[in-house]
């Protein structure tokens, strides 16, 4: 979904080739997306590293979880890698997240 966009929603049911739509529709407008930034790793060991994440805006409605994903190839996404750390979002500010079970001498 795009920020600051009005969406219109209507339910439907399909029976064979026939589609029945709800007589009403609802609308909502998305507001701000969270503002988040990842910083360089620190305290790198042979199998772990600490990453700092800065959250300067929770968005509206506010985000309630956060996390990082990592891989040995660029641009990791939740759908493309099992390597992730998530947690409940406490407040805005800088968060420290630990990556663990890393492979020795490997670039992430």
N, C-alpha and C positions, 0 to 999 in steps of 0.2 A: 504494500500500500504506500501511497505517497503522502508525505506530510502536508498538512493544510489543504486537504481535499475533501469534498463532500461526496459520500457514497450513498447510493440508494439500494435497498435490499428488499427482496420479495421472495417468500418461500414458494416451492413448487413440489409437486408429486407427479411421477410418471408411471403410467400403467400401460404397458405395451407401447403403442405409438401415440397414445393420448397424454397430453401434459395439462395438468390443472394447476393454476397459479392462485396464490392467496389473494383475497380481494383487497388487502391493504399492503402498504409498503412502509418501511421505516427508513430513516436517513440518519447519518451521523457524519461528523466532520473530524478528521484526524487533526491532531495538533502537532506539537513539537516532538521530534525524535530525540532520543538521548544523545548527548555529546560525549564521546569517549575517545581516548587516545592511549596507545600502547607505547611504553618507553623501553629502552634497551635493558637487556638482562644484566643482573648483578649477582654476585655470590655464586658464580658458576663452579660446580664441582664435577667429578667424573660421571655422575648420574643425575644431577639436579641443577636447577637454576631458578632464580627469583626474578619475576617480571613485575614491573610497576605499571598500573593502569590508572589513568586520571579520568574521573567522571565529573564533568563540570556542569552538566544539566541532566536531570533524571528523565526529562521529557514530560509530555502530558498526553495521555495518562502516563504516570511514572513507571519506569522499568522496575521490576522487582527481583530480577536475577541478573547475574553478570557471569562472565567467564572468559577464558582464552582457549584457543585451539592452536595446535602446532603440528608441523609435519617436516619432512626433510625436503619438500618441494615448496615453491612459492605459493602464496595466496591460499592458505588452508581455510576450509569452511567446515561447519558442523556436519554437513552431508558427506564430506570427502575424507574425514579422518576420525578415528576413534580416540585420538589424543586430545583430551579436553579436561578442563577444570571449571566447575561452576559453583556458584554459591548464592545465597540470598544477598540482595543488595542492601547494605546497611544505610549509607548516606552518600552524599556527594563528597568528593575528595579523592585522595590518592590511595589506592589499594595495592597491597603486595600479594602476589599469587605465586605459589611454588609449583614448578613443573618437576615431576619426579619420574623415575624409571627411564631415564634417558640413556642412549647408547654412547659409550665412550668414543671420543674423537669423531663426533658426528655433528654436522651443521644443521641446526633447526631454524 
